[in-house]
Amino acid sequence: RVYTNTPPCGAMRGHGTVDVRHAFECLTDAMAHQLGLDPFTVRRANLLTAPLRTINDLEVRSYGLPQCLDWVEEHSDWKNRRPTPGKITGIGLACSHYVSGAAIPVHWTGEPHAVINLKLDFDGGITILTGAADIGQGSSTILAQVVGEVLGIEFDRLTVIANDSRVTPKDNGSYSSRVTFMVGNAALEAALGLKSILMKAAAVKLDVPVGEVECLGETYAIIGQQGSEIPFNDVVIQALVESGTLTVKGTFTVPKKFQGGKYRGAGVGPSMAYSYSATVAQISIDENTGRIAVENIWVAHDCGFALNPLSVQGQVQGGVWMGVGQAISEETQYFQGLPLAANMLDYRVPCIVESPHIEVGIIESIDPNGPFGAKEASEGSLSSTLPAIANAVYDALGIRLNDTPLTPDRVLAAMAATERKGA
């Protein structure tokens, strides 16, 4: 019996999709080459048409993969690319998709999947209370944008308090790209509820039926009557006359029809919306060292609607960058129970030197279930990065490398084995 300190596996960005997608996309690329077809042609021959319910009971209501393929084909200049003289170069394509939150609840209590509380006070400020943790993905900003867009108010009126269980409602967590979609929908419902209260208060203040009031953001007015505007703060004071500080709740729960079928295993994969990505990678290989240099990545991501385009671009670039690391260098290895890369110096995370130029195309398919049409934008592009690089290696060398990462020793060993077979 041997005791070791090898840690258990755990979830990481894009968990559950990366390995399977890598295998699927490499096999699809191999099929295309064996049939003498362009990789784009094979993908386009197998596209879906939304809306549809798939054979394994997944509901697809928006589908921007065709536009993703068009974008990367054009921006990579795929049809006109030729080998670079004096260099071993290659170019590869891969696609991917990802959930906008897991549809099956993680708690079987019947509680909502997401809850948002909005607190309105006499100073006209609105506090957004959420249990959803902003772990760098910018979810707190998105929630403020959703509330601000519905109410049409200045953003300096909004304060977000996140992940403080003493004052915020419980949230299921920041995982599976669920926060923008699920918590965003809860924020949307709460904002609409608050807007309804303010509209009624404005109607009292203006002494007209609520149907004759229009919300202009920082002012409310009688429809079609110039000079009737009253400030937002006056409407707030009227709304709080009898109740004092108001709290308005918004919730979101995935309907049963989107939670998959009844067969065994149907709970894995269902979501109310799916993002789609297409990635083209351009690489070069040093024939003496076997080192792969990823020179360019073109990636198009269907995020439904980009609530914050800068955030979407940053999230896609971050996913691609992590995919590059998994493709060419990152690996957990042990020798006689001891880790070979126990620190960040030995564990080969790409630095800025290895990071390629990443050009991002934002595709907006407008999902009918997402807040303002938005869906996942953080994890979907990662899993197409690995096979895109692997397929580019095949384009460069004519060798299929199935094990990742594609380290120099593996590349050299594959090149040597090919030479021996040809000798």
DABEL-V127603 format. One record per residue. RES is the residue in three letters. PHI is phi in whole degrees, 0 to 359 (* if undefined). PSI is psi as a letter, one per 30 degrees, with the letter a starting at -180 (999 if undefined). NEAR is the number of other ideal C-beta (glycine too) atoms within 12 Angstrom. Layout:
res	phi	psi	near
RES	PHI	PSI	NEAR
RES	PHI	PSI	NEAR
//
This chain:
res	phi	psi	near
ARG	*	k	4
VAL	237	k	9
TYR	263	k	8
THR	230	l	13
ASN	254	g	12
THR	290	k	17
PRO	280	l	11
PRO	287	l	8
CYS	285	l	10
GLY	215	l	9
ALA	289	k	16
MET	222	l	21
ARG	311	k	34
GLY	78	g	37
HIS	304	k	22
GLY	91	f	24
THR	239	f	39
VAL	297	e	34
ASP	293	e	22
VAL	295	e	22
ARG	294	e	36
HIS	300	e	38
ALA	295	e	22
PHE	299	e	27
GLU	287	e	41
CYS	291	e	37
LEU	292	e	23
THR	297	e	33
ASP	294	e	40
ALA	297	e	26
MET	299	e	22
ALA	301	e	27
HIS	291	e	22
GLN	294	e	14
LEU	271	f	14
GLY	72	h	10
LEU	250	l	19
ASP	291	k	21
PRO	304	e	42
PHE	295	e	33
THR	297	e	22
VAL	295	e	27
ARG	297	e	36
ARG	293	f	23
ALA	287	f	17
ASN	239	g	19
LEU	287	l	24
LEU	268	l	26
THR	233	j	14
ALA	274	k	26
PRO	276	k	20
LEU	202	l	17
ARG	247	k	18
THR	285	l	22
ILE	297	f	11
ASN	257	g	19
ASP	65	h	24
LEU	257	k	30
GLU	267	k	33
VAL	246	j	36
ARG	253	f	30
SER	217	k	38
TYR	206	j	32
GLY	259	g	41
LEU	299	e	36
PRO	304	e	27
GLN	291	e	27
CYS	298	e	43
LEU	297	e	39
ASP	300	e	24
TRP	294	e	30
VAL	289	e	44
GLU	297	e	30
GLU	288	e	20
HIS	286	f	26
SER	274	f	33
ASP	56	h	16
TRP	308	e	31
LYS	291	f	16
ASN	253	g	9
ARG	285	k	24
ARG	230	l	14
PRO	303	k	16
THR	277	k	17
PRO	303	k	7
GLY	81	g	9
LYS	227	l	17
ILE	268	j	28
THR	234	l	28
GLY	205	l	37
ILE	221	k	39
GLY	220	l	49
LEU	239	k	47
ALA	204	l	51
CYS	234	l	48
SER	198	l	43
HIS	211	l	44
TYR	204	l	42
VAL	284	l	40
SER	256	i	47
GLY	90	k	48
ALA	286	k	33
ALA	289	e	36
ILE	285	k	27
PRO	293	k	26
VAL	276	f	21
HIS	239	k	15
TRP	263	h	8
THR	265	f	11
GLY	88	f	9
GLU	291	l	18
PRO	298	l	26
HIS	286	f	41
ALA	207	k	43
VAL	224	k	31
ILE	231	k	50
ASN	247	k	38
LEU	249	k	45
LYS	251	k	33
LEU	253	k	40
ASP	239	l	21
PHE	294	f	20
ASP	280	g	17
GLY	83	g	28
GLY	273	k	25
ILE	238	k	43
THR	260	k	31
ILE	263	j	48
LEU	254	j	37
THR	219	k	47
GLY	273	f	35
ALA	285	k	44
ALA	279	k	27
ASP	274	j	26
ILE	259	g	19
GLY	112	f	16
GLN	275	f	32
GLY	84	g	32
SER	293	e	45
SER	296	e	35
THR	295	e	31
ILE	298	e	47
LEU	297	e	52
ALA	296	e	37
GLN	295	e	33
VAL	298	e	45
VAL	295	e	47
GLY	297	e	32
GLU	293	e	27
VAL	295	e	35
LEU	274	f	40
GLY	70	g	22
ILE	260	l	33
GLU	291	k	18
PHE	288	f	22
ASP	288	f	13
ARG	278	f	28
LEU	258	k	32
THR	230	k	25
VAL	252	k	36
ILE	246	j	28
ALA	239	k	33
ASN	61	h	25
ASP	242	j	19
SER	295	f	15
ARG	288	f	10
VAL	232	f	18
THR	258	l	29
PRO	291	l	34
LYS	296	k	28
ASP	230	l	37
ASN	285	f	32
GLY	125	l	26
SER	265	i	31
TYR	207	l	28
SER	53	h	38
SER	52	h	47
ARG	264	f	40
VAL	292	e	49
THR	302	e	51
PHE	287	e	49
MET	280	e	52
VAL	290	e	52
GLY	298	e	52
ASN	294	e	44
ALA	295	e	45
ALA	296	e	52
LEU	298	e	38
GLU	297	e	30
ALA	296	e	41
ALA	295	e	38
LEU	295	e	26
GLY	296	e	27
LEU	293	e	42
LYS	298	e	35
SER	298	e	23
ILE	297	e	31
LEU	293	e	44
MET	297	e	32
LYS	294	e	25
ALA	294	e	31
ALA	295	e	38
ALA	297	e	28
VAL	297	e	23
LYS	295	e	29
LEU	271	f	29
ASP	60	h	14
VAL	222	l	22
PRO	298	l	14
VAL	299	f	23
GLY	293	f	13
GLU	260	g	18
VAL	259	k	32
GLU	237	k	25
CYS	269	k	33
LEU	251	g	23
GLY	87	c	22
GLU	280	f	24
THR	220	l	27
TYR	236	k	38
ALA	210	l	28
ILE	279	k	25
ILE	303	k	21
GLY	77	g	11
GLN	243	j	15
GLN	292	k	10
GLY	82	g	10
SER	266	g	21
GLU	296	k	23
ILE	234	k	30
PRO	293	l	20
PHE	304	e	33
ASN	297	e	26
ASP	294	e	24
VAL	294	e	37
VAL	299	e	34
ILE	300	e	26
GLN	295	e	30
ALA	294	f	33
LEU	258	g	24
VAL	307	e	17
GLU	261	f	12
SER	265	f	18
GLY	74	a	14
THR	309	k	21
LEU	257	k	31
THR	236	k	26
VAL	244	k	33
LYS	256	k	26
GLY	232	k	37
THR	230	l	27
PHE	215	k	40
THR	222	k	26
VAL	290	k	34
PRO	298	l	18
LYS	303	e	17
LYS	297	f	17
PHE	261	g	37
GLN	263	g	26
GLY	89	l	28
GLY	275	a	23
LYS	255	f	12
TYR	284	l	13
ARG	296	k	9
GLY	91	g	13
ALA	292	f	20
GLY	284	f	23
VAL	262	j	23
GLY	113	f	29
PRO	291	k	34
SER	204	l	43
MET	282	f	44
ALA	202	k	49
TYR	233	k	47
SER	274	l	55
TYR	222	k	46
SER	221	k	54
ALA	230	k	49
THR	228	k	58
VAL	243	k	50
ALA	244	k	51
GLN	245	k	39
ILE	229	l	39
SER	228	l	30
ILE	231	k	37
ASP	279	j	20
GLU	292	f	20
ASN	273	e	11
THR	254	f	16
GLY	79	g	27
ARG	285	k	26
ILE	265	k	42
ALA	249	j	35
VAL	276	j	44
GLU	267	e	30
ASN	214	k	32
ILE	232	k	45
TRP	247	k	43
VAL	224	k	52
ALA	246	k	45
HIS	234	k	54
ASP	273	j	50
CYS	256	g	52
GLY	80	d	39
PHE	211	k	36
ALA	277	j	35
LEU	299	e	40
ASN	221	j	31
PRO	305	e	23
LEU	295	e	18
SER	294	e	30
VAL	301	e	40
GLN	300	e	26
GLY	294	e	25
GLN	293	e	44
VAL	295	e	47
GLN	298	e	32
GLY	296	e	31
GLY	296	e	43
VAL	297	e	47
TRP	299	e	33
MET	295	e	30
GLY	296	e	48
VAL	298	e	46
GLY	299	e	34
GLN	293	f	38
ALA	284	e	47
ILE	244	f	39
SER	213	e	35
GLU	283	k	27
GLU	200	k	23
THR	260	j	22
GLN	235	l	20
TYR	227	k	16
PHE	228	j	12
GLN	53	h	12
GLY	83	f	14
LEU	253	k	15
PRO	289	k	18
LEU	274	f	16
ALA	224	i	20
ALA	268	g	16
ASN	217	l	10
MET	285	f	12
LEU	278	e	9
ASP	276	e	16
TYR	281	j	20
ARG	276	i	27
VAL	280	k	23
PRO	300	k	29
CYS	258	a	14
ILE	296	f	10
VAL	295	e	13
GLU	275	f	24
SER	287	k	24
PRO	278	l	34
HIS	290	k	22
ILE	243	j	36
GLU	255	k	27
VAL	250	k	36
GLY	249	k	36
ILE	265	j	34
ILE	254	k	38
GLU	244	j	29
SER	264	f	36
ILE	54	i	25
ASP	280	k	39
PRO	293	f	23
ASN	262	f	36
GLY	276	l	40
PRO	295	j	44
PHE	60	g	30
GLY	95	g	29
ALA	279	l	47
LYS	211	a	50
GLU	305	k	52
ALA	216	g	51
SER	245	e	45
GLU	249	f	46
GLY	299	e	48
SER	280	f	56
LEU	296	e	47
SER	289	f	45
SER	273	f	55
THR	291	e	53
LEU	300	e	47
PRO	291	f	45
ALA	298	e	52
ILE	291	e	53
ALA	298	e	48
ASN	291	e	46
ALA	292	e	48
VAL	296	e	45
TYR	297	e	36
ASP	298	e	34
ALA	280	e	37
LEU	248	f	33
GLY	74	g	20
ILE	236	k	31
ARG	268	j	29
LEU	255	j	40
ASN	268	f	23
ASP	265	k	22
THR	246	l	32
PRO	282	l	35
LEU	274	i	48
THR	281	l	27
PRO	305	e	24
ASP	294	e	20
ARG	290	e	29
VAL	295	e	38
LEU	296	e	24
ALA	296	e	18
ALA	292	e	29
MET	296	e	29
ALA	294	e	18
ALA	296	e	17
THR	294	e	18
GLU	296	e	15
ARG	294	e	10
LYS	294	e	11
GLY	277	f	10
ALA	284	999	7
//
